[in-house]
Amino acid sequence: MLNRRITAVAAAVMSSLIVSSCGTSPGCRALTGAGIGAAGGAVLGAVGGNPAAGALAGGVAGGVVGGVTSPRQVNAGRAPCD
């Protein structure tokens, strides 16, 4: 059971990092990063018993990562807000 939980957490974290910053402008990257982070955080939070706290933490982390990275560092393509 623990290995399954660790695998799920690792997969969600890696997926969030890979696509956390779509778009070209810092604002758009922060917005998409926050959305993707919140979704991933909600999933991880549900595993831990508190999806709202997970979504909040994931949204904040995703927004920060999206806002401070450049398209050259992480680029998952164009976003709807571009």
PyMOL commands that set and color helices and strands:
alter all, ss='L'
color gray80, all
select helices_A, chain A and resi 2-19+26-48+51-68
alter helices_A, ss='H'
color red, helices_A
deselect
rebuild
show_as cartoon
